Each structure stands twice: as structure tokens, then as C-alpha cells.
């Protein structure tokens, strides 16, 4: 399964960060703000411009209709809203302390922002670009955010507590006690059918049944320091970035076992996203200031699927 590293020109390679605390808070700023140029693959892409946002950008999410991008700025407690038609800032929204992860409901009506320093989640009405209601109290150090396909529930990883909080979007209240998932949960993603949530912890991946909000399986060992999670569009594979081993692990979601060998990428892989057609995965490498592009190979069981994907990553984050 080949991959191509994509490095921005004019940027110094970041030194490796040995402190796990620093690694947890460094985020995806380099990948979000750097000019990225694809130099290999079936189609060449080039940087079309850059957009100045707030201080310390971390997470980014795009509305389902593709018209707006929401960027969390951890160091000035704001969210920048970008009009994707002309790449201009149309709004800057004050949220809680240390905004990090962000996700937008599939219906496009709201953005949920994890405020790491306040232990809260802010809700933004995307129609008005104003905060809707008071902040929602969650666990300690909220980091990643994922929303169910029906827009009914929001799953938030709490880095400092080793838990996941579940928010009911009808009431914007936490539904029950936090779910214990293991030390240092970071990335979270929900399967396309909405049945399971995968959570990357310090050393493994926990699986939550979204009907019962209970951890359903033994932790999946993916080595080292897993951070980001993404699913192929058909839901048959989960791709997990491993920050310590500079690789991506692939999980067969039918068995919850690792399949194949790890895919080597750049230094410090963190965020991951898979294209809607399921043919490629994009991985941000935080210590190399680069993006790796993984070509996803079809499997016999899914080769006739419109997604044509096996997997090699949601955002978040």
C-alpha cells in the first residue's frame, strides 16, 4: 500500500517532541496553517493560497455543503469561520478556553467545539455564527469530537479523565456518566452506520456500542501512541495513526483485529481523513510538517462497492 509524503516548501522540520504533555497539546497547527503541495500521485495539486486565522489553530471542520470551514484557535479562545468560495474570514467567534477539536452535525446546523482548558463544549449555530446556549460541562481536558450520523449525539474524548462524554443534541446536556475508555483518549470516530465509536487512547483503541454506550470489546492493540481514527466509507476498515511508530495501523471492523502490516508514513502522524470515494487517506505528520497520502486498495469483499476501498487516518482532529 504505497504512500507519498507531502511537505510544504519553506518550512523547517520540527524537532521530535519527547514530552507526551507537549505532544498532546501541540495539535495540528502546522498542517492546518502551512501551504501544502502534493507532488506525486495520479493528480498533482498545488497550494491556492493561505488564510490568516487566530492564534494556535488546532482543529478544522467543514460544513456538509462545503461552504464554510470552522477553525479552532487554541491560543486566543476563538473559532475562525472561513467562506470557502473566496477563502475569506466571515466571522470570529469567542468560545471557551483552549478550543481544540471541532465537529459539525451532519445536518450542518451546529458546530461543537471542545474547550480543553475549560472542560466544556461550546455549541455554535452555523446559521448565525453565534454561540448557542451556555457551555456544556464535560470531563477533564476535552480533545476530540465526533457526531453520530443522525446528528442526535456528540461524543467527546476527555484526555485528562480517560473518559468519553456523550451529549444529547436535543437538550445539549450530557446524557449519563462518562464512559471509561482508558488513559489519554484523543481521536474519536463513529462508524458510517452509527453503531460504534472508536476511541484512540494512549496505547490502544477502545470500541463503544453507541446503543448502550458501553465499551464492547477488549482494547485493540495498535502499539505506541495512537491519536487519529478514520473509517473507510463502507465502514469495513478503521485507520489509526500511531505517533510513536510513524505508521498507520488498519483494523478490520468485523473482527476488531489489526489486519496487514503497519503503513509507514512521516514523523509524528496525528490527524487522518479518508476521501469520500474511499480511494485515499491523508495523514498529517506533525513532526515533519508534511502530509502523507495513502492509496487505499480494494478488497475482494468490497471491490464492487462504489467506495472501492480497503483501508489505510475522524477531527478532527
Beta strands, then each sheet from edge to edge (+ up, - down):
strand 1: 3-7
strand 2: 57-62
strand 3: 68-73
strand 4: 78-83
strand 5: 88-94
strand 6: 99-104
strand 7: 110-115
strand 8: 120-125
strand 9: 130-131
strand 10: 136-137
strand 11: 142-147
strand 12: 153-158
strand 13: 163-168
strand 14: 173-174
strand 15: 179-180
strand 16: 188-190
strand 17: 196-200
strand 18: 204-209
strand 19: 214-215
strand 20: 220-221
strand 21: 226-231
strand 22: 237-242
strand 23: 247-252
strand 24: 257-258
strand 25: 263-264
strand 26: 269-274
strand 27: 280-285
strand 28: 290-295
sheet 1: 1+ 28- 27+ 26-
sheet 2: 2+ 3- 4+ 5-
sheet 3: 6+ 7- 8+ 9-
sheet 4: 6+ 7- 8+ 10-
sheet 5: 11+ 12- 13+ 14-
sheet 6: 11+ 12- 13+ 15-
sheet 7: 16+ 17- 18+ 19-
sheet 8: 16+ 17- 18+ 20-
sheet 9: 21+ 22- 23+ 24-
sheet 10: 21+ 22- 23+ 25-
end
